[in-house]
Amino acid sequence: MKLNYDLETYISWITIDNSIIIERRLANETAFDGIVKIYSLKSNNSFLNKAFEDKYFGEFIHIANTGFFLRMFKNKTSWPVADLVYVDYASQYFENIKETNSSWNVWYGQDLGKGKHIIEISPKEKIEYQINH
């Protein structure tokens, strides 16, 4: 584990709709020998930059039509406590969906169609969400 995360630089993470670029920078590592990575995010989109400001995120992202789901930590050291959030970049909407205490590091999202999604946050827990905007 690195101790001085301030020396980390932002690197390209994902491009959405061929126009929105999200970069991430390692902010902390925790859990079992640093297996859980916690990141600061930034984007070329001004709404997203404002939404990402002073927040920390895990490695999970699930893309929806005009937005995406993320695992957002309360702070750099709050693992496993986190929120499932939905960010709609088209309508500039940011929503905390549910607080979790899932120590499961591999979250998985599934699009069920018609705006409905299921996010698996552990082998035994799933969160359903209907996009309505």
SULNOR-V930376 format. One line per field, one symbol per residue. ss: DSSP state (H for helix, E for strand, - for the rest). burial: b if it has 16 or more other C-alpha atoms within 10 Angstrom, else e. Layout:
BEGIN
ss: ???
burial: ???
END
This chain:
BEGIN
ss: ----HHH---EEEEEE---EEEEEEEEEEE-----EEEEEEEE--HHHHHHH---EEEEEEEE---EEEEEEE--------EEEEEEE----EEEEEEEE-------EEEEEE--EEEEEEE--EEEEEE---
burial: eeeeeeeeeeeeeeeeeeeebbbbbbbbbbeeeeebbbbbbbbeeebbeebbeeebbbbbbbbbeebbbbbbbbbbeebbbbbbbbbbbeeeebeeeeebebeebebebeeeeeeebbbbbeeeeeeeeeeee
END
